[in-house]
Amino acid sequence: MFFFEGILHRTASGEKIGFISKPGLGSNMMIAGITGALIALVWFSQRAHFELDAITTTSEVMEVNSDTTSDGKVVYELTLRWIDQDGNTHVTVPRVKANSYDVPVGAELDIKFDPNDPSDVRIETAEGPWSIPLMILLGSFMSFLLGWLLRGRPAFQ
């Protein structure tokens, strides 16, 4: 009940507290923190589903194509050849382009793939699969905590 005062932008007496006031801003930051945490938890569960089913293997880089993003950064798209657990050879272009994929043709990279969908290939990175959802979760926690501190305790009569 106390939490939704930020959504309604009113105090217990019915007086408007405003979006930019400390209690209103704090409550809205708490809502943003909870929303971000839900997004991170869904991302964790989807990534965990892939990680539990995925098989790790080594691939060979067949081709490296570079592209420039709208902000001028160079990203690389790799064409990989790898062999699955049944001995079938696959040539795949991973879905993700990145600036860290600047590797020479013929290099070997560790990849993970979904055995039920061999086109779902992910390159193992130094950051690991959990870095982005973990950053979102930590940012959400900080937003919630700062919002809670800004909001203070509502004075209800």
BAMI-122010 format. One line per field, with one value per residue: x, y, z of N, C-alpha, C, CB in turn; residue in one letter. Coordinates in Angstrom, 1 decimal. Atoms other than C-alpha are relative to their C-alpha. Glycine has a CB too. Layout:
<nodes>
n.xx = [X, ...]
n.yy = [Y, ...]
n.zz = [Z, ...]
ca.xx = [X, ...]
ca.yy = [Y, ...]
ca.zz = [Z, ...]
c.xx = [X, ...]
c.yy = [Y, ...]
c.zz = [Z, ...]
cb.xx = [X, ...]
cb.yy = [Y, ...]
cb.zz = [Z, ...]
nuse = [A, ...]
</nodes>
This chain:
<nodes>
n.xx = [0.8, -0.8, -0.8, 0.7, 0.2, -0.8, 0.8, 1.2, -0.4, 0.8, -0.3, 1.1, 1.0, 0.5, -0.8, -1.0, -1.4, -0.8, -0.9, -1.4, -0.3, -0.8, 0.8, 0.4, -1.2, -0.5, 0.9, -0.2, -1.2, 0.2, 0.7, -1.0, -0.9, 0.7, 0.2, -1.3, -0.3, 0.8, -0.7, -1.2, 0.3, 0.4, -1.2, -0.7, 0.6, -0.1, -1.4, -0.3, 0.6, -1.0, -1.2, 0.2, 0.1, -1.0, -1.2, -1.2, -0.9, -0.9, 0.4, -1.1, 0.5, -0.1, 0.1, 0.2, 0.5, 0.1, 1.1, -0.1, 1.3, 0.4, -0.9, -1.3, -0.8, -0.1, 0.4, -0.4, 0.9, -0.9, 0.6, -0.7, 0.3, -0.2, 0.5, 0.8, -0.2, 0.3, -1.0, 0.4, -0.7, 0.9, -0.5, 1.0, -0.3, 0.7, 1.0, -0.6, -1.2, -0.7, -1.3, -1.1, -0.1, -1.0, -1.0, -0.4, 0.6, -0.8, -0.1, 0.9, 0.7, 1.0, 1.4, 1.1, 1.2, 1.2, 0.1, 1.3, 0.0, -1.4, -0.2, -0.2, -1.4, -0.5, -1.4, -0.4, -0.7, -0.6, 1.0, 1.0, 1.4, 0.8, -0.4, 1.0, 1.1, -0.5, -0.1, 1.3, 0.5, -0.7, 0.5, 1.4, 0.0, -0.4, 1.2, 1.0, -0.5, 0.0, 1.4, 0.5, -0.5, 0.6, 1.4, 0.2, 1.2, 1.2, 0.6, 1.4, 0.7]
n.yy = [-1.2, -1.2, -0.1, -0.5, -1.4, -0.6, 0.2, -0.9, -1.4, -0.6, 0.4, 0.7, -1.0, -0.3, -1.1, 0.4, -0.1, -0.4, 1.0, -0.3, -0.1, 1.1, 1.3, 0.4, 0.5, 1.2, 1.1, 0.4, 0.7, 1.3, 0.7, 0.3, 1.0, 1.3, 0.4, 0.4, 1.3, 1.0, 0.2, 0.7, 1.4, 0.8, 0.2, 1.1, 1.3, 0.4, 0.4, 1.2, 1.1, 0.3, 0.5, 1.4, 0.9, -0.3, 0.9, -0.8, 0.6, -1.0, -0.3, -0.7, -1.2, 0.2, -1.3, -1.2, -1.2, -1.2, -0.9, -1.2, -0.4, -1.4, -1.0, 0.0, 1.1, 1.2, 1.3, 1.1, 1.2, 1.2, 1.2, 1.0, 1.4, 0.8, 1.4, 0.2, 1.2, 1.2, 0.0, -0.8, -1.3, -1.1, -1.3, -0.8, -1.4, -0.3, -1.1, -1.3, -0.6, -0.7, -0.6, 0.9, 1.1, -0.2, 1.1, 0.4, 1.1, 1.2, 0.1, 0.9, -0.6, 0.8, -0.4, 0.9, 0.1, 0.8, 1.2, 0.0, -1.1, -0.3, -1.3, -0.9, 0.1, -1.2, 0.0, -0.2, -1.3, -0.1, -0.5, 1.1, -0.2, -0.6, -1.4, -1.0, 0.1, -0.4, -1.4, -0.5, 0.3, -0.9, -1.4, 0.0, 0.0, -1.4, -0.9, 0.3, -0.5, -1.5, -0.4, 0.3, -1.0, -1.3, 0.0, -0.1, 0.7, -0.9, -0.3, 0.2, -0.3]
n.zz = [0.0, -0.1, 1.2, 1.1, -0.1, 1.1, 1.2, -0.1, -0.2, -1.0, -1.4, -0.7, -0.1, 1.4, 0.5, 1.0, -0.4, 1.2, 0.6, -0.3, -1.4, -0.5, -0.2, 1.3, 0.7, -0.7, 0.3, 1.4, 0.1, -0.6, 1.0, 1.0, -0.5, 0.0, 1.4, 0.5, -0.7, 0.7, 1.3, -0.2, -0.4, 1.2, 0.8, -0.7, 0.2, 1.4, 0.2, -0.7, 0.8, 1.1, -0.5, -0.5, 1.1, 1.0, 0.1, 0.4, 1.0, 0.6, 1.4, 0.8, 0.7, 1.5, 0.6, -0.9, 0.7, -0.9, 0.3, -0.8, -0.6, 0.3, -0.8, 0.5, -0.5, 0.9, -0.6, 0.8, 0.1, 0.3, 0.6, -0.8, 0.3, -1.2, 0.0, -1.1, -0.8, 0.9, 1.0, 1.1, 0.2, 0.1, 0.3, -0.6, -0.3, -1.3, 0.0, -0.6, 0.6, -1.1, 0.3, -0.5, 0.9, 1.0, -0.1, 1.4, 0.6, -0.4, -1.4, -0.6, -1.0, -0.7, 0.2, -0.5, 1.0, -0.5, 0.8, 0.7, 1.0, 0.2, 0.5, -1.2, -0.4, -0.8, -0.2, -1.4, -0.1, -1.3, -0.9, -0.4, 0.4, -1.0, -0.3, 0.2, -0.9, -1.4, -0.1, -0.1, -1.3, -0.9, 0.2, -0.4, -1.4, -0.4, 0.3, -1.1, -1.3, 0.1, 0.0, -1.3, -0.8, 0.4, -0.4, -1.4, -0.5, 0.2, -1.2, 0.1, -1.2]
ca.xx = [0.0, 2.7, 4.7, 2.1, 2.0, 4.6, 2.3, -0.7, 1.4, -0.6, -0.1, -2.4, -4.3, -4.9, -2.4, -0.3, 3.3, 4.5, 6.7, 9.9, 9.4, 11.6, 8.8, 7.5, 10.9, 11.9, 8.8, 9.3, 12.9, 11.8, 9.4, 12.2, 14.4, 11.8, 11.1, 14.9, 15.2, 12.4, 14.1, 17.4, 15.8, 14.1, 17.4, 19.1, 16.6, 16.7, 20.5, 20.6, 18.3, 20.8, 23.8, 22.3, 21.6, 24.5, 27.5, 31.0, 33.2, 36.0, 35.3, 37.6, 37.1, 36.4, 35.7, 35.8, 33.6, 33.8, 31.0, 30.6, 27.8, 25.9, 28.2, 31.3, 32.5, 33.8, 32.2, 33.1, 30.9, 32.5, 31.7, 32.6, 33.0, 32.6, 31.7, 28.8, 28.5, 27.2, 30.2, 28.2, 30.1, 28.3, 29.1, 27.4, 27.4, 26.6, 23.8, 26.0, 28.5, 31.1, 34.2, 36.1, 35.7, 38.7, 40.5, 42.4, 41.0, 42.0, 41.9, 40.2, 37.5, 35.5, 31.8, 28.6, 25.7, 22.2, 22.1, 18.4, 19.1, 22.6, 22.1, 22.1, 25.9, 27.5, 31.1, 32.7, 33.9, 36.1, 33.2, 31.1, 27.4, 26.3, 27.9, 25.1, 22.2, 24.3, 25.0, 21.3, 20.4, 23.0, 21.8, 18.2, 19.1, 20.9, 17.9, 15.6, 17.8, 18.3, 14.5, 13.8, 16.1, 14.7, 11.1, 11.5, 8.7, 5.3, 3.6, 0.1, -2.5]
ca.yy = [0.0, 2.5, 1.6, 2.6, 6.2, 7.0, 5.6, 7.6, 10.7, 11.4, 11.4, 9.7, 13.0, 13.1, 15.9, 15.7, 15.0, 15.5, 13.4, 15.2, 15.4, 13.2, 10.7, 10.6, 10.2, 7.6, 5.5, 5.6, 4.6, 1.7, 0.7, 0.9, -1.2, -3.9, -3.9, -4.1, -7.0, -8.9, -8.4, -9.6, -12.7, -13.7, -13.2, -15.4, -18.1, -18.1, -18.2, -20.9, -23.0, -22.7, -23.3, -26.5, -28.0, -26.6, -28.7, -27.1, -27.8, -26.1, -24.4, -23.1, -19.6, -19.9, -16.2, -12.8, -10.0, -6.5, -4.0, -0.5, 0.4, 3.7, 5.2, 4.3, 1.2, -1.8, -5.1, -8.5, -11.4, -14.8, -17.8, -20.9, -24.6, -27.1, -30.8, -31.7, -34.7, -37.0, -36.2, -33.9, -30.8, -27.5, -24.1, -21.4, -17.6, -16.8, -14.4, -11.8, -9.5, -8.0, -5.8, -8.5, -11.0, -9.7, -13.0, -14.4, -16.9, -20.4, -19.6, -22.0, -20.7, -22.4, -22.3, -23.7, -24.9, -26.2, -29.8, -29.4, -26.3, -26.4, -23.0, -21.5, -21.1, -18.8, -18.0, -18.3, -14.9, -13.8, -12.0, -15.2, -15.5, -13.9, -10.4, -8.4, -9.8, -9.4, -5.8, -5.2, -6.9, -4.9, -1.6, -2.5, -3.2, 0.2, 2.0, 0.3, 1.1, 4.8, 5.1, 3.6, 6.1, 9.1, 8.1, 7.9, 6.7, 8.1, 9.9, 8.5, 9.7]
ca.zz = [0.0, 1.0, -2.1, -4.6, -3.4, -6.1, -8.8, -7.6, -6.8, -3.7, 0.1, 2.6, 2.9, -0.9, -1.4, -4.6, -4.0, -7.6, -9.8, -9.0, -5.2, -3.1, -2.1, -5.7, -7.3, -4.7, -5.3, -9.0, -8.6, -6.5, -9.3, -11.8, -9.6, -9.3, -13.1, -13.8, -11.3, -13.1, -16.4, -15.1, -13.5, -16.7, -18.5, -15.9, -16.3, -20.1, -20.1, -17.5, -19.7, -22.6, -20.4, -18.9, -22.3, -24.3, -25.4, -25.6, -28.6, -30.5, -33.8, -36.6, -38.0, -41.7, -42.5, -40.7, -42.0, -40.6, -40.4, -39.0, -36.6, -36.8, -34.1, -36.1, -34.2, -36.1, -35.3, -36.6, -37.8, -37.9, -40.0, -37.9, -38.8, -36.0, -35.4, -33.2, -30.8, -33.7, -35.9, -38.2, -39.6, -39.3, -40.8, -38.8, -38.4, -34.7, -34.1, -32.3, -33.9, -31.6, -31.6, -29.7, -32.5, -34.4, -34.8, -37.8, -40.2, -39.1, -35.4, -33.0, -30.7, -27.9, -28.6, -27.0, -29.1, -28.4, -29.5, -30.3, -32.4, -33.8, -35.4, -31.8, -31.4, -28.8, -28.6, -25.1, -24.0, -21.1, -19.5, -19.4, -20.0, -16.8, -16.9, -18.5, -16.5, -13.3, -14.1, -14.7, -11.4, -9.5, -11.1, -10.3, -6.7, -6.4, -8.0, -5.5, -2.5, -3.6, -4.2, -0.8, 0.8, -1.1, -0.4, 3.3, 5.5, 4.6, 7.5, 7.6, 10.1]
c.xx = [0.9, 0.8, -0.6, -0.3, 0.7, -0.8, -1.1, 0.4, -0.8, 0.5, -1.2, -1.2, -0.6, 0.7, 1.0, 1.4, 0.9, 1.0, 1.4, 0.3, 0.8, -0.8, -0.4, 1.1, 0.5, -0.9, 0.2, 1.3, -0.1, -0.8, 0.9, 1.0, -0.7, -0.2, 1.4, 0.4, -0.7, 0.6, 1.2, -0.3, -0.5, 1.2, 0.8, -0.6, 0.1, 1.5, 0.4, -0.6, 0.9, 1.2, -0.1, 0.0, 1.1, 1.2, 1.1, 0.8, 0.9, -0.4, 1.2, -0.7, 0.3, 0.1, -0.2, -0.5, -0.1, -1.1, 0.1, -1.4, -0.3, 0.8, 1.5, 0.9, 0.0, -0.3, 0.3, -1.0, 0.8, -0.8, 0.9, -0.3, 0.3, -0.7, -0.9, 0.2, -0.3, 1.0, -0.4, 0.7, -1.0, 0.8, -1.0, 0.6, -0.8, -0.8, 0.6, 1.2, 0.6, 1.3, 1.1, 0.2, 1.1, 1.1, 0.4, -0.7, 0.9, 0.1, -1.1, -0.7, -0.9, -1.4, -0.9, -1.1, -1.1, -0.1, -1.4, -0.2, 1.4, 0.3, 0.2, 1.4, 0.4, 1.4, 0.3, 0.8, 0.6, -0.9, -1.0, -1.4, -0.8, 0.2, -1.1, -1.2, 0.4, 0.1, -1.4, -0.6, 0.6, -0.5, -1.4, 0.0, 0.4, -1.1, -1.0, 0.4, 0.0, -1.5, -0.6, 0.5, -0.6, -1.5, -0.3, -1.3, -1.2, -0.7, -1.5, -0.7, -1.1]
c.yy = [1.3, 0.1, 0.7, 1.5, 0.7, -0.1, 1.0, 1.4, 0.7, -0.5, -0.7, 1.0, 0.4, 1.1, -0.5, 0.2, 0.3, -1.1, 0.2, 0.2, -1.2, -1.3, -0.5, -0.6, -1.3, -1.2, -0.4, -0.7, -1.4, -0.9, -0.4, -1.1, -1.4, -0.5, -0.5, -1.4, -1.1, -0.3, -0.8, -1.5, -0.8, -0.3, -1.1, -1.3, -0.5, -0.4, -1.3, -1.2, -0.4, -0.6, -1.5, -1.0, 0.1, -1.0, 0.9, -0.8, 1.1, 0.2, 0.7, 1.2, -0.1, 1.4, 1.1, 1.1, 1.1, 0.9, 1.2, 0.3, 1.5, 1.0, -0.2, -1.1, -1.1, -1.2, -1.1, -1.1, -1.1, -1.1, -1.2, -1.4, -0.8, -1.4, -0.2, -1.4, -1.3, -0.1, 0.8, 1.4, 1.1, 1.3, 1.0, 1.4, 0.3, 1.3, 1.4, 0.4, 0.8, 0.6, -0.9, -1.2, 0.2, -1.0, -0.4, -1.3, -1.2, -0.2, -0.9, 0.8, -1.0, 0.5, -1.0, 0.0, -0.8, -1.2, -0.2, 1.0, 0.3, 1.3, 1.0, -0.3, 1.3, -0.2, 0.3, 1.2, 0.0, 0.5, -1.1, 0.4, 0.8, 1.5, 1.0, -0.1, 0.4, 1.5, 0.7, -0.2, 0.9, 1.5, 0.1, 0.1, 1.4, 1.0, -0.2, 0.6, 1.5, 0.5, -0.2, 1.1, 1.4, 0.1, 0.2, -0.7, 1.0, 0.2, -0.1, 0.2, -1.0]
c.zz = [0.0, -1.3, -1.2, 0.1, -1.1, -1.3, 0.0, 0.2, 1.0, 1.4, 0.6, 0.1, -1.3, -0.6, -1.1, 0.5, -1.2, -0.4, 0.4, 1.5, 0.5, 0.2, -1.4, -0.8, 0.6, -0.3, -1.4, -0.3, 0.5, -1.1, -1.1, 0.4, 0.0, -1.4, -0.5, 0.6, -0.7, -1.3, 0.1, 0.4, -1.1, -0.9, 0.6, -0.3, -1.5, -0.3, 0.7, -0.8, -1.1, 0.6, 0.5, -1.1, -1.0, 0.1, -0.5, -1.0, -0.5, -1.5, -0.7, -0.7, -1.5, -0.7, 1.1, -0.9, 1.0, -0.5, 0.9, 0.5, -0.3, 0.8, -0.4, 0.6, -0.9, 0.8, -1.0, 0.0, -0.5, -0.6, 0.6, -0.6, 1.2, -0.2, 1.2, 0.6, -0.9, -1.1, -1.3, -0.1, -0.3, -0.4, 0.4, 0.2, 1.3, -0.2, 0.4, -0.7, 1.2, -0.4, 0.5, -0.8, -1.1, 0.1, -1.4, -0.5, 0.4, 1.5, 0.6, 1.2, 0.7, -0.2, 0.8, -1.0, 0.7, -0.8, -0.7, -1.1, -0.3, -0.6, 1.2, 0.5, 0.7, 0.3, 1.5, 0.0, 1.4, 1.1, 0.5, -0.3, 1.0, 0.3, -0.2, 0.9, 1.4, 0.1, 0.1, 1.4, 1.0, -0.1, 0.5, 1.6, 0.5, -0.2, 1.1, 1.3, 0.0, 0.1, 1.4, 1.0, -0.3, 0.5, 1.4, 0.5, -0.1, 1.4, -0.2, 1.4, 0.3]
cb.xx = [-0.9, 1.0, 0.4, -1.3, 0.5, 1.3, -0.5, -0.8, 0.1, -1.5, 0.5, 0.4, 0.5, -1.4, 0.7, -0.3, 0.5, 0.7, -0.1, 0.4, -1.4, 0.7, -1.2, -0.7, 1.1, 0.1, -1.4, -0.1, 1.1, -0.9, -1.2, 0.8, 0.4, -1.4, -0.5, 1.0, -0.3, -1.5, 0.3, 0.8, -1.0, -1.1, 0.8, 0.1, -1.5, -0.3, 1.0, -0.7, -1.4, 0.3, 0.5, -1.2, -1.3, 0.6, -0.2, 0.8, -0.8, 1.5, -1.2, 0.6, 0.7, -1.2, -1.1, 1.3, -1.4, 1.3, -1.4, 0.6, 0.0, -1.5, -0.2, 0.7, -0.6, 1.5, -1.5, 1.4, -1.2, 0.6, 0.0, -0.4, 0.9, -0.6, 1.1, -1.5, -0.9, -1.4, 0.2, -1.5, 1.1, -0.9, 0.4, -0.4, -0.4, 1.1, -1.2, 0.3, -0.3, 0.2, 0.1, -0.4, -1.3, 0.6, -0.7, 1.5, -0.2, 1.3, -0.2, 0.7, -0.9, 0.4, -0.4, -0.4, 0.4, -1.3, 0.2, -1.1, -0.9, 0.6, -1.1, -1.1, 0.9, -0.8, 0.8, 0.8, -0.9, 1.2, -0.8, 0.2, -0.7, 0.2, 1.2, -0.5, -0.7, 1.3, 0.7, -0.9, 0.3, 1.5, 0.1, -0.7, 1.0, 1.3, -0.6, -0.3, 1.4, 0.7, -0.8, 0.3, 1.6, 0.0, -0.7, -0.1, 0.2, -1.0, 0.4, -0.4, -0.6]
cb.yy = [0.0, -0.1, -1.4, -0.7, 0.5, -0.6, -1.5, -0.5, 0.7, -0.3, 1.2, -0.5, 1.2, 0.4, 0.8, 0.8, -1.3, 1.3, -0.1, 1.3, 0.2, 0.4, 0.3, 1.1, 1.0, 0.3, 0.4, 1.3, 0.8, 0.0, 0.8, 1.3, 0.3, 0.1, 1.2, 1.0, 0.0, 0.5, 1.4, 0.6, 0.0, 0.9, 1.3, 0.3, 0.0, 1.2, 1.2, 0.0, 0.4, 1.3, 0.9, -0.1, 0.3, 1.4, -1.2, 0.3, -0.7, -0.5, 1.0, -1.0, 1.3, -0.7, 0.0, 0.3, -0.3, 0.8, -0.7, 1.2, -0.3, 0.1, -0.3, 1.3, -0.4, -0.1, 0.0, -0.5, 0.3, -0.5, -0.1, 0.0, -0.5, 0.7, -1.0, 0.1, -0.1, 0.1, -1.4, 0.3, -0.1, 0.3, 0.2, -0.5, 1.0, 0.2, -0.3, -0.3, 1.0, -0.9, 1.4, -0.5, -0.4, 1.5, -1.2, -0.3, 0.1, 0.0, 1.4, -1.3, 1.2, -0.1, -0.1, 0.5, -0.6, 0.9, -1.2, 0.2, 1.2, -1.1, 0.4, -0.3, -0.3, 0.1, 1.1, -1.2, 1.2, 1.0, 1.1, -0.3, -1.3, -0.7, 0.3, -0.1, -1.3, -0.7, 0.6, -0.6, -1.5, 0.0, 0.3, -1.2, -1.0, 0.4, -0.3, -1.5, -0.5, 0.5, -0.8, -1.4, 0.1, 0.1, -1.3, 1.5, -0.4, -0.5, 1.4, -1.5, 1.4]
cb.zz = [1.2, 1.1, -0.4, -0.2, 1.4, -0.1, -0.1, 1.2, -1.3, -0.2, 0.8, 1.4, 0.7, 0.1, 1.1, -1.3, 0.7, 0.3, -1.5, -0.7, 0.8, 1.3, 0.8, -0.8, 0.0, 1.5, 0.3, -0.9, 0.7, 1.3, -0.6, -0.4, 1.4, 0.7, -0.8, 0.4, 1.5, -0.1, -0.7, 1.1, 1.2, -0.8, -0.1, 1.5, 0.3, -1.0, 0.5, 1.4, -0.6, -0.7, 1.2, 0.8, -0.7, 0.1, -1.0, 1.3, -1.1, 0.1, -0.1, -1.0, 0.6, -0.5, -1.1, 0.8, -0.7, 0.1, 0.2, -0.8, 1.5, 0.4, 1.5, 0.3, 1.4, -0.5, 0.4, 0.4, -1.0, 1.3, -1.5, 1.4, -1.2, 1.2, -0.2, -0.4, 1.2, -0.5, -0.4, 0.0, -1.1, 1.2, -1.5, 1.4, -1.2, 1.1, 0.8, 1.5, -1.2, 1.2, 0.5, 1.4, -0.6, 0.1, 0.8, 0.0, -1.6, -0.6, 0.7, 0.5, -0.5, 1.5, -1.5, 1.4, -1.3, -0.1, 0.9, 1.1, 0.4, -1.0, -0.9, 1.0, -1.2, 1.3, -0.9, 0.5, -0.2, -0.1, -0.6, 1.5, -0.2, 1.3, -0.8, -1.5, 0.0, 0.2, -1.3, -1.1, 0.3, -0.1, -1.5, -0.5, 0.6, -0.8, -1.4, 0.1, 0.2, -1.2, -1.0, 0.5, -0.1, -1.5, -0.4, 0.4, 1.5, -0.9, 0.5, -0.5, 0.0]
nuse = [M, F, F, F, E, G, I, L, H, R, T, A, S, G, E, K, I, G, F, I, S, K, P, G, L, G, S, N, M, M, I, A, G, I, T, G, A, L, I, A, L, V, W, F, S, Q, R, A, H, F, E, L, D, A, I, T, T, T, S, E, V, M, E, V, N, S, D, T, T, S, D, G, K, V, V, Y, E, L, T, L, R, W, I, D, Q, D, G, N, T, H, V, T, V, P, R, V, K, A, N, S, Y, D, V, P, V, G, A, E, L, D, I, K, F, D, P, N, D, P, S, D, V, R, I, E, T, A, E, G, P, W, S, I, P, L, M, I, L, L, G, S, F, M, S, F, L, L, G, W, L, L, R, G, R, P, A, F, Q]
</nodes>
